[in-house]
């Protein structure tokens, strides 16, 4: 067998060592807790989908340039999911008559896009998709935008930290019609508009002139969106603003669309976004051919982590660390230490047992390196006296107590 060339991961993906994964899990825990308060249920699905699922309605750029698509051994074209919304639509269509609407669903998992790795963009990333299915425009749209705001606030963000830019695909389509655009010209213009923030004004105008001599944005009628934003402000979303250039890159959006931006000058980028997609589920024969109204958004872990770190809001990542390092004076003490650890674990304590022949001093150093806050040496004396000496490693403070009282001390965190 030949030697591997490198221990590095594939370009654009990450290895999550325990500390790294603890950070991910801390973010997910906050998101899950917030969504549970609003009655959202978690679902999941395989990352493998038939390629046709994305070719039907996903962004042309993603399908042609960013998907990981291959032919399997059964000569079927398969794609690693670049996004979750088409999967959600497929699942709802499959059991459309059995489900109880409205659906409040969310999913957290990995997505794959063949992009140039850069700040905020990787080839594999994790994403939380939040969707409300079965209700028309109105209160459902308001709830989804509120949730986008509430999730960031749950991490400790304030409204000065982000802004929510809102527009409407139906307004954009009407403006394009007024400008005389039809069919593919509309799609070309919307794709160009989605890239506007990354272009110079001169480059955008030059590209737009190849599609339309008149800027469709000049025909935008913002009154309906201004009313929507006023309602959001009365519901506690004070950061919402109307932005006629927001369009989102996916072809399936039909109504309200929005993007959340970081207001910090060191991280001036879109964090996440979403919108209304009322026609996606009806693409499947099992969907009944009738539109099922839906609205949602997706929040990626890379941009979220950048936002939290920029604003010093990253949650505590030590929640999974062992509480107590149970040291052993000699290897002969390991069986009794394991037995004592089992007693403590039954009381809900998180215990790390030394299994080496290292001296107690080295075991204490090991506990400090691992970030375990408490230490007890457990040997023949502790067994005979049914008492232990509990050491707090951060302060060096020690306290002797009956072994039977240790579970209560660990539960109290003292």
N, C-alpha and C positions, 0 to 999 in steps of 0.2 A: 504494500500500500504506500503510495507517495505521500510526502509530507504536505500539509496545507500551507499555503503561502502566507497567511496572516490570521491573527486572532481577532481582527477588527470585524464589526458587523457589516452587512451589505450597505452600500452608500445610501444615505438618506433615511435609515431606520435606526432605532435605538435598542440597546440592551438596558433593562431595568434591574439594577442591583437592588438589594432590599431597601436601602435608604431612598433610592430613586423611586421605587414602586410605592413606598410609604407616602411620598409626596403626591403621587398620582391618586392613591387611595384617599388621601385627606381631601383632595379637591372633589373627587367623586362623592365622598360621604356628605360634603356640604351641599352638593347639587341634589343628591338623593333625598336628603332631609328636607330641603326646601320644596321639592316637587311632591313629596309625600304630604306635606301640609296643604297642598292644593288638590289632592286626590288623584295624582297621576300614578299609573301602574307601569312597572318595568317589563319590557319584553326583549327578546333577542332573536337572532337568526344566523344562519351560516354566512361567512364572508364570501362564499362561492355562489355566483348567480349566473344564469344564462346570459350571454352577451347581449341578446336581443332586448333584454330588460332596459338597458341603458341606451341602446340605439333608438328606442322608441321616443324618449322624451328628455333625456339628459342633455346638458350643454354639448354642442358639437365639438367644442375645443376639448372637453374632457374625454369624449368618446374617441376622437381621432388622435389625440396627442398625449393623454394622461392615463388611460386605463391600462391595467395589466391584464391582457386578454391572451388566451392560449387555446389550443385544441387538445381536448383530453383523449384518452385511449379509445373512447367510443366515437371519436370524430365529432364531438360536440364542442362548440365554441363557448368558453367559460371566461368570466371576468371576476377578478377580485373586487369586491364592492368599493367604489370610489365615494359613495354616499349612501345614506340609509333610506331616504324618502321613497325611491322606487320599490325597495323591499317592503316598506310599510304598506304602500299602495297594493302590492301584490298580495300580501297577507290579508289585508282587509277585503280585497276582492274575492279571495278564496273562501271566506266565511262571512260574506256580506250579510246574509240573511240570519245568521246565528248571533251576531254581535249585538251588544246593547249600547246604543248611541245616546249621547255623544261619547266617543272614546277619548280618554285622556291618557296617552301612552308616552313613554320615553324609553330610550335605549342608549346604553353607553358601551362603546366597543371600538375596535380598530377599523380604519379605512385606508385605502391604498390609491395613490395617484403618482404617476411617473412625472414628477416635477423636478426642476432644478433646485436642489436643497439650498435654502437660504434662511435668514432670520424669519421665523414664523411659519415656514413651510418645509415639510419633510415628505418623504415618499410613503411612509407609514405614519399615521397619526391616530390619536384616539379622539372620539367625539361623542358628545351627548346630543341626541336628537329628541326634541320635545314637540309633540303634535297634539292637536285638538281636532278630532274628525267627527263630522256629522252635523255641524252648525254653520249657518250662513254668515255672511259679513255682519259685523256689529259687535256684540258682546264677546264673541269668540276671539276676534282680532284684538280687542282691548285686553282680554285676559292674557293672550300670548305675549304682547308687548310688555305688559306689566310683569309677567314672569321673567322676561329677559332682564328687566331692571331689578326685580327682587332677588334673582340669583346673585348678581354682582353685589347687591347690598348685603346679602347673607354672608359674604366674605369680609364685610366691613367697609366696602366702598361707599362713598357719598356721591351725590349727584354732580359735584364739581369734578369728579374723576372720569366721567364718561358722558357721551351725548348719543341719543338715538335719532338717526336720520331716517325719515319716513317718506315714502312715495307710493304710487299706485301704478301697476302695470296697465290697468284699464284706462287710466288717465293718459299714460304714455301712448297706448295704442290709438286712443282718440286723437291725440296731438299729431301722431304720425299720419293718420288719415286726413287731418286738416291740412297737413303739409304736402299731401298728394302722394304719400308713400303707400305701396301695396306689396303684399306677398313677401318675397325674399328681401326686398329693400327694407322692410320693417325689421326683419330679423337682423340684417346687417347693421342697421342703425343702433338697435338695442345692444348688440354685442360691442359695438364701438363705444357706446355710452357707458357700458360697464367698465371699460378700460380708461375712461376719461381722467380719473384721478391720477393715473400713472403716466399721463401724457402732458406735454406742454400745450398751452392754449392754441399756439400756432399749428402744432402737429394735429391736434384734434380737429380744428377748423378745416385744415387741408384734407384730412381723411373724410370728414363729414361732407365736404363739397363734392366728393366723388359719388356720394349717395343721394344727397339732396342739396339744392342751392339754398333752401330755406331751412333754418334750424327748427325742427319740430318742437323744441322746448319753448319757443316763443308762443306756441298755441296752448300751452298747459293752462288748465283751469283749476286752481288750487283750492277753491272754496270748500269742497267736500273733505279734503284732507285737513284743512285748517280746523274744521269742526271736529274731526276725529282727534286731532292733537289737543284741542281745548278740553275734550272729554278726558283724555289721558291725564292732563294736568290736574283735573279735579279728582282723579283717582290715584294721585300720588306719583305720577311719572312726570316730574318737572323738567326733564332733560330732553323731551321729544321736540324735534323741529322738522319742518317740511323741507325736503331737498329733492327738487325735480330731476336731479341727475342719478339718483339711486335707482337701479334697475334689477340687480342680481343677475348672475350669469346663466341660470337654468331656464330652459325653454318652457317648463311646466307652470311657471307662476302666472296667475290670472288676475290678481287683485292687489291688495295692500302688500308692499314689500318694505323691509327696513334693514338697516345695518347699524351696529353699535360701534362707536369709535372711542378710543382712548384720548383724553384731552391733554395728557402729559406730553410735553414737547419732545421728550426723549423716546417716546413710543407712539408716534403719530400715525396710527394705522387702524384699519377696520379690524375689530376683534371677532365678530360673528354677525350673522343675520339670518333672515328668513322671510316668510311671507305666505300668501294664500295661493293654494293650488287646487282648484275645484274640479279639474277634468282628468286627473291622472288615474284615479281608480277605475274609471269607466273604460279604460283602454283594454281591460281583460274581458273576455266573454262572460266570465263568472261575475263580473262587476255589474252586469245587467244593462250595460249600455247607457245608463243614466248617470249624470255627474253626482259625485258624493262630495259635498263641501268639506274642505280641510284647510288648516292653517298651522304653521309651525316654524321652528327655527333649529339651527344646529350650532353647538358651541364646541370648538376644538380645544384640545388640551394645550397645544403649543402656544397659541395666542393668549389663552387664559392664564397660563403660567407666566408669560411675559408681562401681562397686565398686573397680576398679583405681586410679582417681584418688583416691578416698577413702583408700585404704590406701597410696598412693604406690608402686603396683606396675605402672604402665603400662610396657610394654616400650620399648626403644630404637626410635625411629621413623626413624633416619637410615640404615638398612641399604641403601636404594636410591640414596643420594646418590652422585654422581660422586666418585671418589677424587682425580682430578687435573684441574686447570684448565690447559689448554694455551693459553697466551697467544701472540699474534702481534705482533712489533714493528711490522709494517706490513701492509696488506691483501695486498701481494704475497707475504707469507709464508704465507698461508692454505693454498694447495695443498700445500706441503711439510709444514705442520703436520697437515693431514688425512691425508697419507700416513703420517706418523709415528704418528698416533693409531690408524690401522688396524693397524699393527704391534703396538702395545700392546694393542689390543682382542683380537687373536688370542691373546694371552697371558692373557686373562681380566680385564684392567684396565678400569675404568669411566672413560671419558675425556669431558670437556666441552671442545670446541674453540671459541675465540672466532672469530666471523665478522664482527665490527664493525671500524670504523677508530678505536676509542678508544685512548687512550694506555695504556701498560702499567700505570701507576699506577691508572688507572680500571678496568682489567681485574682487577687485584688486589682492589680494593674490591668489584667484582662477584662475585668468587669468595668473598669473605668473606660477602657478603649471601646467597649461595646455600648457604652451609654446606659448601663444598668445601674440604677441609683442606690440599691440596697445590697448588703452582703452579710451572709451568715456562714460561719464555718461549722459544719455538722459532722461530728465524729463520735467516738466512744463516750466521751464525757457528756456530750449533749444528750445522747441516748440514755445514759444512766441517770442524769439529773433532770430529765424532761424539761430542760430550759435551754434557751439560746441567747447569744449576744448579737444584737442587731446593730450593724454599722451603717450609718448614712455617709456615703462616699464623698458627697459634695462638701460636707462640713467636718467630717471625721468624728462626729458625735456617735457615741455608743450607748446602748441600753440593754440591760438584761431583763428577760421576761420569760414566763412559762411558755413552752412550745405551743400549748393549746391556745394562747392569746395571739400568736403570730398572724393567723388568718385575719383577725379583726384589725390588727395594725396595718396590714397590707390593704384591706378594703378602705380604711380611712385615709390612706396615703401618707401616714406619718411614720 
